Amino acid sequence: MNVSCPAKLNLFLHITGRRTDGYHLLQTVFQLIDYCDTLQITPRSDDALHFTCSEPSLAGDDNLVLRAARALREATGTEYGADLHLVKRIPAGAGLGGGSSDAASALLGLNRLWQTGLDEDALAAIGLRLGADVPLFVRGHSAWAEGVGETLIPVDLPPRFFLVITPDCHVSTAEIFSHQELTRNTTAIKMAAFLDGHTRNDCENVVRSLYPPVDEALKWLHPFAPARMTGTGASVFAAFDSAEEAQALLSRLPQGMKGFVARGLSVRPD
């Protein structure tokens, strides 16, 4: 069984408060894109869970794919095993949700393979314990999100293509969310304000000050199109009406910058 693990973009990210447990309250629009990892799942005749990755440095015992498989077994009591191999394309620490998407695909794929019979709500609840973005990928639809990211309202967004640039740095989400300069009191907005463009990424200024390559990428991209950082970084993006426009700009990336063009999706690929 091969399961696609799509990346996401945060079209905006407002931090509206902080809970007593330390989690931040937010508003965002998650845009799924067709740039994907692939999770290959093979059944085993025993109860072992064996995980490998095309990037060996990510194949540790704490990888979210393996944690998701264990969480599903614990929740259902199943005694089946599986070989799990992750073909990695989505860069880590880039704000593209790769690890969360990989975990969601493990939950979805193993739920089918093991015939554990959990519905989407149950899988999303397991996913939330693994990471705030995992329920998005379990539900598999671009969405308006609130709470810590678990309150999701599906949205159908206009068809667009995105140039995504990922600087050569790994941004620590924990570092950004704990930073004293982070804006945490943005007033909540309605969908109309998003559609009118009255949005931003509240993490962007902190990330730009701590990670110069992100600042450099935004400065390069912005003269060509409105540019924004996704999530807590490091990736930045701009939207275009056609793949040709995005590809033309990709071909002009300065030496040392890496990027890709992706199509926006309403629903996750099969």
C-alpha positions in Angstrom: 0.0 0.0 0.0 1.3 3.4 -1.0 -0.2 6.4 0.8 0.5 10.0 -0.4 1.5 12.5 2.3 0.8 16.0 1.0 2.4 19.2 2.3 0.5 22.3 3.4 0.9 26.0 3.3 -0.5 28.4 5.9 -2.0 31.2 3.8 -1.9 33.3 7.0 -1.2 32.6 10.6 -2.7 34.8 13.4 -2.0 34.0 17.1 -5.0 35.1 19.1 -4.0 34.0 22.6 -2.4 31.4 24.8 -3.9 28.6 26.9 -2.9 27.9 30.5 -1.2 24.7 29.3 1.1 26.8 27.1 -0.5 25.9 23.7 -1.2 28.9 21.5 -4.6 29.7 20.0 -4.5 30.6 16.4 -6.4 31.3 13.2 -5.1 30.1 9.9 -6.1 28.7 6.5 -4.4 25.5 5.6 -3.9 25.0 1.9 -3.0 21.4 0.8 -0.6 21.2 -2.1 0.4 18.3 -4.4 4.0 18.1 -3.2 4.1 14.9 -1.3 6.1 12.3 0.7 5.0 8.7 0.1 4.5 6.1 2.8 4.9 2.5 1.7 3.1 0.1 4.0 3.7 -3.7 3.8 1.9 -6.2 6.1 3.9 -8.6 8.2 3.1 -12.0 9.5 4.1 -11.1 13.0 3.4 -8.1 15.3 6.7 -6.2 14.6 6.7 -2.6 13.5 9.8 -1.8 11.3 10.4 1.7 10.0 12.9 2.9 7.4 13.2 6.2 5.6 14.9 7.4 2.4 16.6 10.0 4.6 18.4 7.7 7.2 18.7 10.6 9.7 14.9 10.6 10.1 14.6 6.9 10.7 14.9 7.1 14.5 12.6 5.6 17.0 10.8 9.0 17.6 9.7 9.5 14.0 6.1 10.4 13.9 5.2 7.6 11.5 6.3 5.0 14.0 4.7 6.9 16.9 1.4 7.0 14.9 1.5 3.3 14.3 2.1 2.6 18.0 -0.7 5.0 19.0 -3.2 3.2 16.6 -2.2 -0.2 18.1 -2.6 1.1 21.6 -6.0 2.7 20.8 -7.4 -0.4 19.1 -5.6 -3.3 20.7 -4.7 -4.8 17.4 -1.7 -7.1 17.3 -0.8 -6.8 13.6 2.6 -5.5 12.4 3.8 -3.7 9.4 6.9 -2.6 7.5 6.8 1.1 7.0 9.1 2.9 4.5 8.9 6.7 4.0 10.1 8.2 0.8 10.9 11.8 1.9 10.5 14.8 -0.3 9.0 17.5 2.0 11.9 19.2 3.8 11.9 19.0 7.6 11.6 22.1 9.7 10.2 24.1 6.8 6.7 24.8 8.0 5.2 22.5 5.4 3.7 20.0 7.7 5.7 17.0 6.4 6.0 15.1 9.7 2.3 15.7 10.6 1.2 14.5 7.1 3.4 11.4 7.4 1.8 10.6 10.7 -1.7 11.1 9.4 -1.0 8.8 6.4 0.3 6.1 8.8 -3.0 6.3 10.7 -5.1 6.3 7.6 -3.2 3.5 5.9 -2.8 1.2 8.9 -6.5 1.7 9.8 -7.3 0.2 6.4 -4.6 -2.4 6.4 -5.3 -3.7 9.9 -9.1 -3.2 9.5 -9.3 -1.5 12.9 -12.5 0.3 11.8 -11.9 3.7 13.4 -13.7 6.6 11.8 -12.2 9.9 10.8 -13.1 11.6 14.2 -11.3 8.8 16.1 -8.3 9.0 13.9 -8.1 12.8 14.2 -8.3 12.5 18.0 -5.3 10.1 18.0 -3.5 12.4 15.6 -4.0 15.5 17.8 -2.0 13.8 20.5 0.8 13.5 18.1 0.8 17.1 16.8 -1.6 20.0 16.3 -1.5 19.7 12.5 -2.1 16.0 12.2 -6.0 16.2 12.3 -5.8 18.4 9.2 -4.1 15.7 7.2 -6.4 13.0 8.6 -9.4 14.9 7.4 -7.7 15.6 4.1 -9.3 18.9 3.1 -8.0 22.4 2.9 -9.5 24.2 5.9 -10.0 27.3 8.0 -8.5 26.4 11.4 -8.9 27.7 14.9 -8.1 26.5 18.5 -4.7 25.0 18.5 -5.4 24.0 14.9 -7.8 21.2 15.6 -11.0 23.1 14.9 -11.3 22.7 11.1 -13.9 24.0 8.7 -13.3 22.7 5.1 -12.9 25.4 2.5 -12.7 25.2 -1.3 -10.0 27.6 -2.4 -9.5 29.0 -5.9 -7.1 27.0 -8.1 -3.6 28.4 -7.8 0.0 27.4 -8.2 2.6 28.2 -5.6 6.3 28.8 -5.8 7.8 27.6 -2.6 11.3 28.5 -1.5 12.9 26.6 1.4 16.1 28.2 2.8 18.8 26.0 4.1 17.9 26.2 7.7 15.8 24.3 10.2 13.5 26.5 12.2 12.6 25.3 15.7 8.8 25.7 16.2 9.4 25.5 20.0 11.9 28.3 19.8 9.5 30.6 17.9 6.4 29.9 20.0 8.4 30.6 23.2 10.1 33.8 22.0 9.3 36.8 24.1 8.8 39.0 21.0 6.2 36.8 19.4 2.8 38.5 18.9 0.1 36.6 20.8 -2.8 39.0 20.9 -4.0 39.4 17.3 -7.8 40.1 17.1 -9.7 37.2 15.6 -11.0 37.8 12.1 -13.8 36.5 9.9 -13.5 34.8 6.5 -14.3 38.0 4.8 -11.2 39.7 6.2 -9.1 36.8 4.9 -10.6 37.1 1.4 -9.9 40.8 1.4 -6.3 40.2 2.3 -6.2 41.6 5.8 -3.9 38.9 7.1 -0.3 38.2 8.0 1.9 35.6 9.6 2.5 36.6 13.2 5.6 34.4 13.4 7.3 36.0 10.4 9.1 38.9 12.1 10.6 36.7 14.8 11.8 34.1 12.3 13.3 36.7 10.0 15.3 38.2 12.9 16.6 34.8 14.0 17.1 33.1 10.7 18.7 35.4 8.0 18.2 33.0 5.2 14.4 33.3 5.6 14.7 37.0 5.5 16.8 36.8 2.4 14.3 34.6 0.6 11.4 36.9 1.4 13.3 39.9 0.2 14.1 38.2 -3.1 10.6 36.9 -3.7 8.6 39.9 -2.7 9.3 42.2 -5.7 7.8 39.5 -8.0 4.7 38.7 -6.0 3.2 39.1 -2.5 5.4 36.7 -0.4 4.7 35.1 2.9 6.2 32.6 5.3 4.3 29.4 6.0 3.8 28.2 9.6 6.8 28.9 11.7 9.0 28.7 8.7 11.5 28.2 7.1 9.6 28.0 3.7 8.2 31.1 2.0 5.8 31.1 -0.9 3.9 33.2 -3.4 0.8 32.3 -5.4 0.3 32.5 -9.1 -2.6 31.9 -11.5 -0.6 29.5 -13.7 2.1 26.9 -13.4 4.0 28.6 -16.2 4.3 31.8 -14.2 5.5 30.0 -11.1 8.0 27.8 -13.1 9.4 30.9 -14.8 10.2 32.5 -11.5 11.6 29.2 -10.1 14.1 29.2 -13.0 15.4 32.6 -11.8 16.1 31.5 -8.2 19.6 32.8 -7.1 22.3 30.2 -6.7 22.0 28.5 -3.4 18.2 28.9 -3.1 16.1 25.8 -3.5 12.4 25.6 -4.4 9.6 23.9 -6.1 6.2 24.6 -7.8 3.1 23.0 -6.4 -0.6 23.0 -7.2 -3.1 23.8 -4.5 -5.5 21.0 -3.6 -8.9 21.1 -2.0 -8.7 17.4 -0.9 -5.7 15.1 -0.3 -4.6 12.9 -3.2 -5.5 9.2 -2.9 
